[in-house]
Amino acid sequence: MKTFKAKRIEITIEAVMERRLTDALASAGVTGYTILPVLGGSGRSGRWSREGQVSRAAGMVAIVCIIKYDNADKVLDTVFGIVDRHYGVVSVTDCEIVRPERF
């Protein structure tokens, strides 16, 4: 089966920033993404858990998108403009896709 190079970008960010980030992704040409709840984790600030939070807004979400290889710099510049001022992590992975017309 023929595959095509792409980039997988995963952004973990405060849930209150979800809409702002997805709007920015759309403005950078991202046509699809998946939003996942983040249940907890550990990082520079220590361990944390969504358990016991008063509202969903206090938690984190992970937004995953797969984009065309040549659009990565534009998307990452857009994402970094938001994540830089908030708690968050951005990871980028090379991947291969089988239906490039969908991206």
C-alpha positions as CSV (number, residue, x, y, z in Angstrom):
1,M,0.0,0.0,0.0
2,K,1.3,3.5,-0.9
3,T,1.8,5.8,2.0
4,F,2.5,9.6,2.2
5,K,4.6,11.6,4.7
6,A,2.7,13.7,7.2
7,K,3.2,15.3,10.6
8,R,1.3,14.4,13.8
9,I,1.1,17.3,16.2
10,E,-0.2,16.8,19.8
11,I,-0.8,19.8,22.0
12,T,-1.7,19.3,25.7
13,I,-3.0,22.6,27.1
14,E,-5.4,24.0,29.7
15,A,-9.0,23.2,28.9
16,V,-10.0,26.8,29.0
17,M,-7.7,27.4,26.0
18,E,-9.3,24.7,23.8
19,R,-11.5,27.0,21.7
20,R,-8.7,29.6,21.2
21,L,-6.3,26.9,20.1
22,T,-8.8,25.1,17.7
23,D,-9.7,28.5,16.1
24,A,-6.0,29.2,15.6
25,L,-5.5,25.7,14.1
26,A,-8.3,26.4,11.6
27,S,-6.8,29.7,10.7
28,A,-3.5,28.0,10.0
29,G,-5.2,25.6,7.5
30,V,-5.8,22.6,9.8
31,T,-8.9,20.8,8.5
32,G,-9.4,18.3,11.3
33,Y,-8.3,17.4,14.8
34,T,-9.3,15.2,17.8
35,I,-9.7,16.5,21.3
36,L,-9.1,14.2,24.2
37,P,-9.6,14.8,27.9
38,V,-6.4,14.5,30.0
39,L,-7.0,12.8,33.3
40,G,-3.8,13.7,35.0
41,G,0.0,13.7,34.7
42,S,3.3,15.0,36.1
43,G,5.6,17.7,34.9
44,R,7.6,20.7,36.1
45,S,4.9,21.7,38.5
46,G,4.6,18.2,40.0
47,R,1.8,15.7,39.8
48,W,-1.8,16.7,39.1
49,S,-5.1,15.0,38.6
50,R,-8.5,16.0,37.1
51,E,-10.0,14.1,40.0
52,G,-11.4,16.5,42.6
53,Q,-11.5,19.5,40.2
54,V,-14.4,21.8,40.7
55,S,-15.0,22.2,37.0
56,R,-13.8,20.9,33.6
57,A,-12.1,24.3,33.0
58,A,-9.5,23.5,35.6
59,G,-8.3,20.5,33.7
60,M,-6.2,19.9,30.5
61,V,-7.0,18.6,27.0
62,A,-4.9,17.0,24.3
63,I,-5.5,18.2,20.8
64,V,-4.1,15.9,18.1
65,C,-3.9,16.7,14.4
66,I,-2.3,15.2,11.4
67,I,-1.2,17.7,8.7
68,K,0.6,17.9,5.4
69,Y,4.3,17.7,5.8
70,D,4.9,21.1,4.2
71,N,2.4,22.9,6.4
72,A,4.1,22.0,9.7
73,D,6.1,25.2,10.2
74,K,3.0,27.4,9.8
75,V,0.9,25.3,12.1
76,L,3.7,25.1,14.8
77,D,4.3,28.9,14.7
78,T,0.5,29.4,15.3
79,V,0.4,26.8,18.1
80,F,3.5,28.2,19.8
81,G,2.0,31.7,19.9
82,I,-0.7,30.3,22.2
83,V,1.0,27.6,24.2
84,D,4.0,29.9,25.0
85,R,1.9,31.9,27.4
86,H,0.1,29.0,29.1
87,Y,0.7,25.6,30.6
88,G,1.2,23.2,27.7
89,V,3.3,20.7,25.8
90,V,3.7,20.4,22.0
91,S,5.1,17.3,20.4
92,V,5.7,16.6,16.7
93,T,6.1,13.2,15.1
94,D,6.7,12.1,11.6
95,C,4.0,9.8,10.4
96,E,2.6,8.2,7.2
97,I,-0.9,8.4,6.0
98,V,-2.8,6.4,3.4
99,R,-5.4,8.9,2.2
100,P,-3.6,12.2,1.6
101,E,-6.6,14.0,0.1
102,R,-8.1,14.0,3.6
103,F,-5.4,16.3,5.0
